[in-house]
């Protein structure tokens, strides 16, 4: 009887142990949200800043990932601030004296991440001013390679020098500093008015100075001037279109009783303003510096005509050009490559080989500068359907005829400044 009880107990223990499974506990969906700023002491965008410490809190536990490499302080300091990480906050301690009446920007890049999934806060910035206002000027652009027109795989350090001497980039620290992104775009905010030289370098030794032996450099060859007047967007006014919407007014006629007069008036349409577009262009596979193309623009500046001067180009079927322009809606620079086909290029070539007809001559028109009659001391406009590279004045005569007697008069040519 005792043996039977032991057997039954053993079977029960085996069944219980067989039902248990070892495994990791399952969780919810993956966290993809970056930490959110809760508060800062002093507050972000503080004025009359006179502290040597800043503490910033977030809504979850955080980490600082490569913060010493990613932190950009503008204007730069000779001694970088110290960073001390806590659970849900970190402390910034300044080791350098702050300049008076200066706006400082601390850009942490993507170094602030959450503790679990390392989701970064992209380009987190802390801004303060030691004066009574925050500077609001900004510079943005795109840095690409001169040979392949592509952004560098490593970020470039963008530096603005207030010292306009050519040796300043070698010997002194810049006034403002920023970093380019993976797409080559950069932006430096909260700057004051002034004149600057702009440089971009690969700062291998992190000293914010150009070392010509080991570091490549890019620069703007003209002085960059920031003023509130010049930073306004240039606009062009478009002619008011024909009215589409109409409003109806009912007026009483003073001469007849019980008569209504209906008058149709066009509803005022607001004028439309479009920002001007600026762009750069260059040939793909050929150099534009050899005067191979002649640029013609119309009076309204909304279209361009490229005349091909080099026979090695216009005898081919097509040419390609790249256009580098700023896209206002996105805030970035865009590069497009366009292929231009020559009309009837092959047909014209065959015709020249088989037919010895003379080439088509330019059509020249002569007319008064304005109106249909030529007034005294007014100018004559000579226009060609194709661009004229030069004019041989030895083949041109100006004759005045008085009482059937012809007199030769002097004259001079001047090219149209809008369409030369």
FENTAHU-V950037 format. One record per helix or strand of 3 or more residues. SS is the DSSP state (~ for helix, > for strand). FROM is the first residue (numbers start at 1). TO is the last residue. Records with the same first field share a line. If there is no record, write none. Layout:
# FENTAHU-V950037
SS = FROM-TO, FROM-TO
This chain:
# FENTAHU-V950037
~ = 2-19, 67-70, 168-171, 288-290, 311-314, 345-354, 393-395
> = 37-41, 53-58, 62-64, 72-74, 82-85, 89-93, 103-107, 112-114, 125-129, 137-142, 157-161, 176-179, 185-191, 194-201, 217-219, 224-226, 235-238, 246-252, 260-266, 272-275, 279-283, 293-297, 304-308, 318-327, 332-341, 364-368, 380-384, 398-402, 405-409
